[in-house]
Amino acid sequence: MISGTGITKTFRQRGGVLGAREVPALRGVDFAVPKGGAVSFIGESGCGKTTLGRIVAGLETCDSGEIAIDDVAMSSLSHRRRQPYFRRVQLIHQDPYSALNPTRTIHQALAAPLALRTRQTGRPRSWADGRAGELLGLVGLDPGYVLPRYPHQLSGGMRQRVVIARALTVDPEVLVADEAVSMIDVSLRLGILALLKDLRERLGVSVLFITHDVATARYIGTDGELYVIYRGQVVERGPVETVISAPVHPYTQALLSAIPVLHGLESPGDQRVVPVEASGEASVEASGEHPDGCLFASRCPFRTERCERERPTLGRDGGTPQEHACFHPERRSVVAVPVSRR
Ligand SMILES: Nc1ncnc2c1ncn2[C@@H]1O[C@H](COP(=O)(O)OP(=O)(O)OP(=O)(O)O)[C@@H](O)[C@H]1O
């Protein structure tokens, strides 16, 4: 079990005509990934998803807040004593090509972490060779074909499976999948998602899934939780199906309404929510408009004077089944953006 409380991170960006500026990437994020569970974070580009994934995997530190692994607060440990805990959390990047050394065969890529694991667990050296084949089989690859090859000799989907196999060498308890299928050919994506789902079931590994795509979040964990993140703040959180079928925060509604559908197949609805702008950077720039108010106020069609003055926090006000950070939570029909069949 891994959890985060009040995770906050601000980056200082240099350069540009305005000189240095502070970019709040995460603003007090709370989360919990139960053992064997699936939690998805969804939001537009720049909302802080990758930063959160890196903090959870121990690759980045937060400015304030606490990460706890199996109820042990990471801040209470020295850097060295933290490492065995963070080893239980493995990050799977979106780009499987850059994650693998192009000058090493897959056998070599797996041999190093397996040699370490062999020493840690006191197993005989011969165990590592057998384990490499076992792990490749587990992720749906033929070891005889894959082991002697270099990354460029494999397809994107196969490379991502190798990256997942390498993550499994240390027997992790949590996989953090950051846009794990976004750089893979569309035809191969479903296979990788099915694999992550299968690993959850077979190995009991938890998955923290980071995506901008509602459909993949739904696929990975229909029994899990969905966190909708906007400019570093969680604005809606609840069971995946509840949040997707009955979103109450206008941002979630806008995010869902931005899903294109073919003419004639739109969801029925009577109230249109403004689609989300493509650029997260643009919304960051808009932050000056309501410095103390709701982060979404400047783009929200339902804002009131209170929203511009006060920032809502995550809670269940209004009797909704899911948590939300909105003064006007309401189920509104989401009308997907129609696109032409041609
Ligand atoms: N190392 C860094 N230095 C400065 N700013 C950063 C750094 N990493 C992230 N940021 C900024 O923090 C904000 C959140 O970035 P992050 O990559 O976490 O978002 P994201 O939701 O994962 O976006 P994307 O889907 O485009 O990767 C962005 O405004 C980004 O420009």
The ligand as an SDF file (V2000), in Angstrom:
LIG
                    3D

 31 33  0  0  0  0  0  0  0  0999 V2000
   11.8870   19.7950  -14.1940 N   0  0  0  0  0  0  0  0  0  0  0  0
   11.0100   20.7780  -14.3670 C   0  0  0  0  0  0  0  0  0  0  0  0
   11.4150   22.0670  -14.3360 N   0  0  0  0  0  0  0  0  0  0  0  0
   10.5290   23.0840  -14.4700 C   0  0  0  0  0  0  0  0  0  0  0  0
    9.2010   22.9170  -14.6640 N   0  0  0  0  0  0  0  0  0  0  0  0
    8.7370   21.6530  -14.7230 C   0  0  0  0  0  0  0  0  0  0  0  0
    9.6110   20.5180  -14.5850 C   0  0  0  0  0  0  0  0  0  0  0  0
    8.8820   19.3880  -14.6750 N   0  0  0  0  0  0  0  0  0  0  0  0
    7.5870   19.7950  -14.8650 C   0  0  0  0  0  0  0  0  0  0  0  0
    7.5140   21.1380  -14.8920 N   0  0  0  0  0  0  0  0  0  0  0  0
    6.2820   21.9410  -15.0460 C   0  0  0  0  0  0  0  0  0  0  0  0
    5.3570   21.4760  -14.0790 O   0  0  0  0  0  0  0  0  0  0  0  0
    4.0450   21.3910  -14.6380 C   0  0  0  0  0  0  0  0  0  0  0  0
    3.5290   19.9710  -14.5290 C   0  0  0  0  0  0  0  0  0  0  0  0
    4.3290   19.1420  -15.3900 O   0  0  0  0  0  0  0  0  0  0  0  0
    4.0730   17.5690  -15.5770 P   0  0  0  0  0  0  0  0  0  0  0  0
    5.0650   17.0600  -16.5620 O   0  0  0  0  0  0  0  0  0  0  0  0
    4.0270   16.9180  -14.2510 O   0  0  0  0  0  0  0  0  0  0  0  0
    2.6050   17.5580  -16.2130 O   0  0  0  0  0  0  0  0  0  0  0  0
    1.8470   16.4060  -17.0060 P   0  0  0  0  0  0  0  0  0  0  0  0
    0.4320   16.4760  -16.6000 O   0  0  0  0  0  0  0  0  0  0  0  0
    2.5510   15.1050  -16.8210 O   0  0  0  0  0  0  0  0  0  0  0  0
    1.9960   16.8700  -18.5200 O   0  0  0  0  0  0  0  0  0  0  0  0
    2.2920   15.9820  -19.8220 P   0  0  0  0  0  0  0  0  0  0  0  0
    1.1190   15.0680  -19.9860 O   0  0  0  0  0  0  0  0  0  0  0  0
    2.4210   16.9990  -20.9200 O   0  0  0  0  0  0  0  0  0  0  0  0
    3.5950   15.2540  -19.5310 O   0  0  0  0  0  0  0  0  0  0  0  0
    4.1620   21.8820  -16.0740 C   0  0  0  0  0  0  0  0  0  0  0  0
    3.7850   23.2460  -16.1340 O   0  0  0  0  0  0  0  0  0  0  0  0
    5.6320   21.7060  -16.4070 C   0  0  0  0  0  0  0  0  0  0  0  0
    6.0480   22.6720  -17.3550 O   0  0  0  0  0  0  0  0  0  0  0  0
  1  2  1  0
  2  3  1  0
  2  7  2  0
  3  4  2  0
  4  5  1  0
  5  6  2  0
  6  7  1  0
  6 10  1  0
  7  8  1  0
  8  9  2  0
  9 10  1  0
 10 11  1  0
 11 12  1  0
 11 30  1  0
 12 13  1  0
 13 14  1  0
 13 28  1  0
 14 15  1  0
 15 16  1  0
 16 17  2  0
 16 18  1  0
 16 19  1  0
 19 20  1  0
 20 21  2  0
 20 22  1  0
 20 23  1  0
 23 24  1  0
 24 25  2  0
 24 26  1  0
 24 27  1  0
 28 29  1  0
 28 30  1  0
 30 31  1  0
M  END
$$$$
